[in-house]
Amino acid sequence: MKIGFIGAGEMAQAILKGLLKKHATNDFVIHGGNSKRAKIVAKENKIEYGANNLEVAQKSDVIFLAMLPQQLLTVSEEIREALPNKIVISILGGINLKQLEMALGHENVFILRALPNVNVKINMGMTSVIPNELLLQNVQQYRLIKNLINELGDIVELSEEQFGIFSALAGSGPAFISLVVDNLAQAGVKYGLKKEVAVTIVNQMILGTTSKIKIENILPRSLAEQVASPGGSTIAGILAMEEAGLGISLVKGIDATYLKDQQAGENK
């Protein structure tokens, strides 16, 4: 399978890094967006640099559209002739399936709209996907492409109306969790730990906790109740955090993120 990238921004590079852990370097070709940056990315990762966007489309079985959203019409004109029976994965923010089909064609182009988060770089990403009707009807092709995305982490199939809240939770979430890690580590520093030691402790605690929730398929609140003994120190800490507004602040953070995203979409 030959995988092409049109665009070489941060998310394209994150996806590429994740896939390179599973595929050979000669499985990739890149161009588009900032051509100078694409050349650098190609050289750094020892992958092929395409002469132009059309060459990437012609050589690839799967094509990631990862340029700026406003470049869609220009790029689609360049590559449209090479798209029949190819799989196109769009990670273009704010561009829905209908817009993609109008630009790329829908009668013979398999299209997947995908929204990955930065953790795909380490194959622990979270990606929401929705296929166009042609891809949905072709079980073999859809399974193939879902398996490819699964190499980058977990995937969830959502309606396009749910992409906004997904973006707030999974896309912006790493920033929020990073602040949680930092604040917990700061508490460790307060009581004498070196910052790097405190960060290591908190990182592993969060990784183990979220893994336990996932592997054992339990509700987060249930795990909290397991840890918090009656009258113990953990429940005292939980009550203090809730009194300080931990839960409300997290929800309000998601509210603000989601609202801003919706407003940006309306202004396009």
JOUR-V862682 format. One record per pair of residues at least 12 apart in sequence whose ideal C-beta (glycine too) atoms are under 8 Angstrom apart, sorted by the first residue. I is the first residue (numbers start at 1). J is the second residue. Records with the same first field share a line. If there is no record, write none. Layout:
I: J, J
//
This chain:
1: 23, 27, 61, 62, 148
2: 27, 28, 29, 59, 60, 61, 62
3: 19, 23, 27, 28, 29, 60, 61, 62, 63, 64, 148
4: 28, 29, 30, 31, 50, 56, 57, 59, 60, 62, 63, 64
5: 28, 29, 30, 31, 32, 38, 56, 63, 64, 66
6: 30, 31, 32, 33, 53, 56, 57, 63, 64, 65, 66, 67, 75, 79
7: 32, 33, 38, 64, 65, 66, 67, 68
8: 30, 32, 33, 34, 37, 38, 40, 41, 66
9: 33, 37, 66, 67
10: 118
11: 66, 91, 116, 118, 120
12: 30, 33, 41, 64, 66, 91
13: 41, 121
14: 116, 118, 120, 121, 125
15: 64, 66, 91, 116, 120, 121, 152
16: 28, 30, 41, 45, 47
17: 45, 121, 122
18: 120, 121, 122, 123, 125, 151, 152, 153
19: 148, 151, 152
20: 45, 47
21: 123, 151
22: 123, 151
25: 45, 46, 47
26: 47, 48
28: 45, 47, 48
29: 47, 48, 49, 50, 55, 56, 59, 60
30: 42, 47, 48, 49, 50, 56
31: 49, 50, 51, 52, 53, 55, 56
32: 53, 56, 66, 67, 71, 75
33: 66, 67, 68, 71
52: 78
53: 75, 78, 79
54: 78, 79, 81, 82
56: 79
57: 79, 82, 83, 86
58: 82
60: 86
61: 86, 87
62: 86, 87, 88, 89, 145, 148
63: 79, 83, 86, 87, 88, 89
64: 89, 90, 91
65: 88, 89, 90, 91, 92
66: 91, 92
67: 92
68: 92
69: 92, 93, 94, 95
72: 92, 95, 99, 100, 103
73: 103
76: 103, 104
80: 104, 105
83: 104, 105, 108, 109
84: 105, 108, 109
85: 108, 109, 110
86: 109, 110
87: 110, 111, 112, 135, 141, 144, 145
88: 100, 104, 109, 110, 111, 112
89: 112, 114, 145, 149
90: 111, 112, 113, 114
91: 114, 115, 116
93: 115
94: 264, 265, 268
95: 113
96: 113, 160
97: 111, 113, 130, 132, 160
100: 113, 132
101: 132
106: 132, 133, 134
107: 134
108: 134
109: 132, 134
110: 131, 132, 134, 135, 138, 141, 145
111: 131, 132, 134, 135
112: 129, 130, 131, 132, 135, 145, 149
113: 129, 130, 131, 132, 160, 163
114: 127, 128, 129, 149
115: 127, 128, 129, 163, 166, 167, 170, 171
116: 149, 152
117: 170, 171, 173, 174
118: 174
119: 153, 174
120: 152, 153
123: 151, 152, 153
124: 153
125: 152, 153, 154
126: 153, 154, 155, 156, 170
127: 149, 152, 153, 154, 155, 156
128: 155, 156, 157, 158, 162, 163, 166, 170
129: 146, 149, 155, 156, 157, 158
130: 157, 158, 159, 160, 163
131: 145
164: 258, 261, 262, 265
165: 254, 258
167: 257, 258, 261
168: 254, 257, 258, 261
169: 254
172: 257
176: 250, 253
177: 206
180: 206
181: 199, 202, 203, 206
182: 199
184: 198, 202
185: 198, 199, 201, 202
186: 198
188: 201, 202
209: 223
224: 238
//
